[in-house]
Amino acid sequence: MRTKLADVARLAGVDVSTASRVLRGEATQRIREETRERVLQSARTLNYAPNQLARGLRMARSATFGIVVPQLDNPVFASAIFGAEKATLRHGYSLLIAHRGSEATDSVYQRMSHGNRVDGLLVASLDDDRLLRDELEAAQVPFVLLNRQLAGAPHAVVLDSRAATEIAVDHLVALGHRRIAHLAGRPGGFNAGERLAGYRGALKRHGITFDPALVAVAGYTAEGGAAAMRQLLAMRPTAVLGATLVTAAGAMAVLHEAGLQIPQDVSVVGLHDAPVATMLYPQLTTVQMPTERMGELAADLLIALVEGRTPDAVAPLPPDGMVIRSSTGPASI
């Protein structure tokens, strides 16, 4: 038979309401730590799992969130999903994952809110602001943006991409590089603007004149990184900074095709880190970003909204620092 909340309360020697508050994780309730641990141990002993369906029916909720990402094969979004799942499971919610590519014509947000009846949405999107705003308004559920900002949308958790780009440029300048190319993100996008600002700011701080010919739009795919790198080859950069790990990988493939040695001829840095960086040749130097933490904090914020609490704003999350590998070295000229 299915273990009931009353069974947990009986084993722990507390009333059902106390057991319920402990298992819901209500930190504001005055419950002694010894009592809290006894309830949790009883739940583990009895292998108790809350009946989320019954809870949802009582509260007119599904106890489910949706997370929408533009790329399923990008390690940045995979890490954010993992962090969001940690938080939702901790609070007794489930997480549905949906993909919305740049060519999508349907509104996945409305489908998840009206069809799947999710209580809220975590949204990472490459859509333009007007389209995204209209579709999120039509979804009519609370939402939190992941790594972007949108006018009129107060709830977002973003990475400090400007600081990340500055760190990368500082590393390359310290190696003697002055012709540093930048594989930029989507024109007009929040993160693309932040990264470009960080790139230009760091160059200025080091007394290096900004050259727009050393910037090429790569977007967020390996194919885009490769196309941008082909465009930049004629500019003879000694170093390349990719807006993401994926675009940096695309650039490395083109450098190999051109017969250039990495890092002897051209050094390469990518923003974000993931195990795939160690599978490239040579292994890719990156700026590590707290993408998993971003997903976790965004889910915590969404849970607070859904449960009627007023969450504090989350400051941009700073980089975790450089991960220096074999793709960067002293400038050759």
C-alpha positions as CSV (number, residue, x, y, z in Angstrom):
1,M,0.0,0.0,0.0
2,R,1.1,3.6,-0.7
3,T,2.7,5.2,2.3
4,K,0.5,8.1,3.6
5,L,1.5,11.3,5.3
6,A,-0.2,10.0,8.5
7,D,2.2,7.1,8.5
8,V,5.2,9.4,8.5
9,A,3.7,11.5,11.2
10,R,3.0,8.5,13.4
11,L,6.5,7.1,13.0
12,A,8.0,10.5,13.8
13,G,5.8,11.0,16.8
14,V,4.3,14.3,15.5
15,D,0.9,15.5,14.3
16,V,0.1,15.4,10.6
17,S,0.2,19.2,10.2
18,T,3.8,19.3,11.5
19,A,4.9,16.5,9.2
20,S,3.3,18.3,6.3
21,R,5.1,21.6,7.1
22,V,8.4,19.9,7.4
23,L,8.0,18.0,4.1
24,R,6.9,21.1,2.3
25,G,10.1,22.8,3.3
26,E,8.5,25.7,5.1
27,A,11.5,27.5,6.5
28,T,9.3,30.2,8.2
29,Q,7.7,27.8,10.6
30,R,9.1,27.4,14.1
31,I,9.9,23.7,14.1
32,R,12.8,22.4,16.2
33,E,15.7,21.0,14.2
34,E,15.5,17.7,16.1
35,T,11.8,17.4,15.1
36,R,12.5,18.3,11.5
37,E,15.2,15.7,11.2
38,R,13.0,13.0,12.8
39,V,10.2,13.7,10.3
40,L,12.7,13.6,7.3
41,Q,14.2,10.4,8.6
42,S,10.7,8.8,8.9
43,A,9.9,9.8,5.4
44,R,13.1,8.2,4.1
45,T,12.5,5.1,6.2
46,L,9.0,4.7,4.8
47,N,10.0,5.7,1.3
48,Y,7.3,8.4,1.4
49,A,6.6,10.4,-1.8
50,P,4.0,13.3,-1.7
51,N,0.9,12.9,-3.8
52,Q,1.5,15.8,-6.1
53,L,-1.7,15.3,-8.0
54,A,-3.8,15.6,-4.9
55,R,-1.8,18.6,-3.8
56,G,-2.3,20.2,-7.2
57,L,-6.0,19.6,-7.2
58,R,-6.3,21.2,-3.7
59,M,-4.3,24.3,-4.7
60,A,-5.6,24.5,-8.4
61,R,-2.0,23.9,-9.6
62,S,-0.3,21.2,-11.6
63,A,3.0,21.3,-9.5
64,T,4.8,21.5,-12.8
65,F,6.9,24.1,-14.5
66,G,8.1,24.3,-18.0
67,I,11.5,25.3,-19.2
68,V,11.9,26.5,-22.8
69,V,15.3,26.6,-24.5
70,P,16.4,27.5,-28.0
71,Q,19.0,24.8,-28.4
72,L,19.0,21.3,-26.8
73,D,22.5,20.4,-27.9
74,N,24.1,23.5,-26.4
75,P,25.9,22.7,-23.1
76,V,25.0,26.1,-21.6
77,F,21.3,25.2,-21.7
78,A,21.8,21.6,-20.7
79,S,23.6,22.9,-17.5
80,A,20.8,25.5,-16.8
81,I,18.2,22.7,-17.2
82,F,20.1,20.6,-14.7
83,G,20.2,23.4,-12.2
84,A,16.5,24.2,-12.6
85,E,15.6,20.5,-12.1
86,K,17.6,20.4,-8.8
87,A,15.5,23.3,-7.5
88,T,12.1,22.1,-8.7
89,L,12.7,18.6,-7.2
90,R,13.8,20.1,-3.9
91,H,10.5,21.9,-3.7
92,G,8.3,19.1,-4.9
93,Y,7.7,20.3,-8.5
94,S,8.2,18.6,-11.8
95,L,9.9,20.1,-14.8
96,L,8.9,19.8,-18.5
97,I,11.5,20.6,-21.1
98,A,10.6,22.2,-24.5
99,H,12.6,23.3,-27.4
100,R,11.8,26.4,-29.4
101,G,14.2,26.9,-32.4
102,S,14.7,30.1,-34.3
103,E,12.4,28.9,-37.1
104,A,9.5,28.0,-34.8
105,T,6.1,29.3,-35.7
106,D,3.9,28.0,-32.9
107,S,3.9,29.4,-29.4
108,V,5.4,26.8,-27.2
109,Y,4.7,29.1,-24.2
110,Q,0.9,29.0,-24.7
111,R,1.0,25.3,-25.5
112,M,2.7,24.5,-22.2
113,S,0.6,26.9,-20.1
114,H,-2.8,26.0,-21.7
115,G,-2.2,22.4,-22.8
116,N,0.2,21.1,-20.2
117,R,-1.2,23.4,-17.5
118,V,2.2,24.3,-16.1
119,D,2.2,26.7,-13.2
120,G,5.0,28.9,-14.6
121,L,7.7,29.1,-17.2
122,L,11.5,29.4,-17.3
123,V,12.4,31.0,-20.6
124,A,15.7,31.1,-22.5
125,S,14.9,32.5,-25.9
126,L,16.6,34.0,-28.9
127,D,13.4,35.5,-30.2
128,D,13.2,39.3,-30.7
129,D,11.7,41.3,-27.8
130,R,8.3,42.1,-29.3
131,L,7.5,38.5,-30.3
132,L,8.7,37.1,-26.9
133,R,6.7,39.7,-25.0
134,D,3.5,39.1,-26.9
135,E,3.8,35.3,-26.5
136,L,4.6,35.4,-22.8
137,E,1.7,37.7,-22.2
138,A,-0.6,35.3,-24.0
139,A,0.6,32.4,-21.9
140,Q,-0.8,34.1,-18.8
141,V,1.4,32.3,-16.2
142,P,4.3,33.7,-14.2
143,F,7.7,33.5,-15.9
144,V,11.4,34.0,-15.3
145,L,13.8,34.8,-18.0
146,L,17.1,33.0,-18.3
147,N,20.2,35.0,-19.3
148,R,18.4,37.8,-21.0
149,Q,16.4,40.9,-20.1
150,L,13.1,42.2,-21.5
151,A,11.5,45.6,-21.0
152,G,8.5,45.2,-18.7
153,A,9.6,41.8,-17.4
154,P,11.1,42.3,-13.9
155,H,12.1,38.7,-13.2
156,A,15.3,37.4,-14.8
157,V,18.5,35.7,-13.8
158,V,21.4,36.6,-16.0
159,L,25.1,35.9,-16.3
160,D,27.6,38.8,-16.2
161,S,28.7,38.3,-19.8
162,R,30.4,41.7,-19.9
163,A,32.7,40.8,-17.1
164,A,33.4,37.4,-18.8
165,T,34.5,39.0,-22.0
166,E,36.7,41.4,-20.2
167,I,38.4,38.5,-18.4
168,A,39.0,36.7,-21.7
169,V,40.5,39.8,-23.3
170,D,42.7,40.5,-20.3
171,H,44.1,36.9,-20.6
172,L,44.9,37.4,-24.3
173,V,46.5,40.8,-23.8
174,A,48.6,39.4,-21.0
175,L,49.9,36.9,-23.6
176,G,50.9,39.8,-25.9
177,H,47.9,39.7,-28.3
178,R,46.6,43.0,-29.7
179,R,44.8,41.8,-32.9
180,I,42.0,40.1,-31.0
181,A,38.9,39.1,-33.1
182,H,35.5,38.7,-31.6
183,L,32.9,36.2,-32.8
184,A,29.8,38.1,-31.8
185,G,26.3,36.9,-30.9
186,R,23.0,37.8,-32.4
187,P,22.8,41.6,-33.4
188,G,20.5,43.4,-31.0
189,G,20.5,40.7,-28.5
190,F,21.0,41.4,-24.8
191,N,24.0,39.1,-24.3
192,A,25.6,40.0,-27.6
193,G,25.5,43.6,-26.6
194,E,27.0,42.9,-23.2
195,R,29.8,40.8,-24.6
196,L,30.6,43.4,-27.3
197,A,30.7,46.1,-24.6
198,G,33.0,44.0,-22.5
199,Y,35.3,43.3,-25.4
200,R,35.5,47.0,-26.4
201,G,35.9,48.2,-22.8
202,A,38.8,45.8,-22.2
203,L,40.5,46.8,-25.4
204,K,40.2,50.5,-24.4
205,R,41.5,49.8,-20.9
206,H,44.6,48.2,-22.5
207,G,45.1,51.0,-24.9
208,I,44.1,49.0,-28.0
209,T,42.1,50.7,-30.7
210,F,38.8,49.0,-31.5
211,D,38.7,47.8,-35.1
212,P,35.1,46.9,-36.2
213,A,36.6,44.7,-39.0
214,L,37.8,42.3,-36.3
215,V,34.2,41.6,-35.2
216,A,32.0,39.1,-37.1
217,V,28.5,37.9,-36.3
218,A,28.6,34.2,-35.4
219,G,25.3,33.7,-33.5
220,Y,25.3,30.7,-31.3
221,T,26.1,27.7,-33.5
222,A,29.2,26.0,-34.6
223,E,28.3,26.7,-38.2
224,G,28.0,30.4,-37.4
225,G,31.3,30.4,-35.7
226,A,32.9,28.7,-38.7
227,A,31.4,31.2,-41.1
228,A,32.5,34.2,-39.0
229,M,36.0,32.8,-38.7
230,R,36.3,32.4,-42.5
231,Q,35.3,36.1,-42.8
232,L,38.0,37.1,-40.3
233,L,40.9,35.1,-41.7
234,A,41.8,37.9,-44.1
235,M,42.2,40.3,-41.1
236,R,45.0,38.0,-39.7
237,P,44.0,38.1,-36.0
238,T,46.5,36.6,-33.6
239,A,43.6,35.6,-31.2
240,V,39.9,34.9,-31.4
241,L,37.3,35.3,-28.7
242,G,34.1,33.3,-29.3
243,A,30.9,34.5,-27.7
244,T,30.2,30.9,-26.7
245,L,32.1,27.6,-26.5
246,V,30.2,26.3,-29.5
247,T,31.1,29.2,-31.8
248,A,34.7,28.9,-30.7
249,A,34.7,25.2,-31.6
250,G,33.4,26.2,-35.1
251,A,36.2,28.7,-35.4
252,M,38.8,26.1,-34.5
253,A,37.7,23.8,-37.2
254,V,38.2,26.6,-39.8
255,L,41.6,27.4,-38.5
256,H,42.6,23.8,-38.8
257,E,41.3,23.7,-42.4
258,A,43.3,26.8,-43.2
259,G,46.5,25.1,-42.0
260,L,47.0,27.4,-39.0
261,Q,48.3,26.1,-35.7
262,I,46.5,26.7,-32.5
263,P,47.8,28.5,-30.4
264,Q,51.1,29.0,-32.3
265,D,49.4,31.1,-35.1
266,V,46.1,31.9,-33.5
267,S,44.9,31.6,-29.9
268,V,41.3,30.8,-29.2
269,V,39.1,31.4,-26.1
270,G,35.4,30.6,-25.7
271,L,32.9,31.8,-23.1
272,H,31.3,29.1,-21.0
273,D,32.9,25.8,-20.1
274,A,31.8,22.2,-20.5
275,P,33.4,18.7,-20.9
276,V,33.4,19.1,-24.6
277,A,36.1,21.8,-24.3
278,T,38.5,19.1,-23.3
279,M,37.5,17.0,-26.4
280,L,38.7,19.6,-28.9
281,Y,42.2,19.8,-30.3
282,P,43.9,21.5,-28.7
283,Q,41.8,21.7,-25.5
284,L,39.9,25.0,-25.4
285,T,40.6,27.8,-22.9
286,T,37.3,29.1,-21.6
287,V,35.8,31.5,-19.1
288,Q,33.7,29.4,-16.8
289,M,30.2,30.7,-16.1
290,P,27.7,29.5,-13.4
291,T,25.1,28.3,-15.8
292,E,23.8,25.5,-13.5
293,R,23.5,28.0,-10.6
294,M,21.6,30.4,-13.0
295,G,19.0,27.7,-13.7
296,E,18.7,26.8,-10.0
297,L,18.2,30.5,-8.9
298,A,15.7,31.1,-11.7
299,A,13.6,28.1,-10.6
300,D,13.7,29.3,-6.9
301,L,12.5,32.7,-8.1
302,L,9.7,31.2,-10.1
303,I,8.6,29.0,-7.2
304,A,8.4,32.1,-5.0
305,L,6.3,33.9,-7.6
306,V,3.9,30.9,-7.9
307,E,3.6,30.5,-4.2
308,G,2.7,34.2,-3.7
309,R,5.9,35.4,-2.2
310,T,7.8,38.5,-3.2
311,P,11.2,37.4,-4.4
312,D,14.3,39.5,-4.2
313,A,16.0,40.5,-7.5
314,V,19.0,38.4,-8.4
315,A,22.1,40.3,-9.4
316,P,24.0,39.3,-12.5
317,L,26.1,36.2,-11.7
318,P,29.8,36.8,-12.0
319,P,32.1,34.4,-14.0
320,D,33.8,31.6,-12.1
321,G,37.2,32.5,-13.7
322,M,39.4,31.3,-16.5
323,V,40.0,27.7,-17.3
324,I,43.4,27.9,-19.1
325,R,44.1,25.0,-21.5
326,S,46.2,24.5,-24.6
327,S,44.3,26.7,-27.1
328,T,46.0,30.0,-25.9
329,G,49.6,31.0,-26.0
330,P,51.9,33.9,-26.6
331,A,51.3,36.1,-29.6
332,S,53.4,35.1,-32.6
333,I,53.8,38.6,-34.0
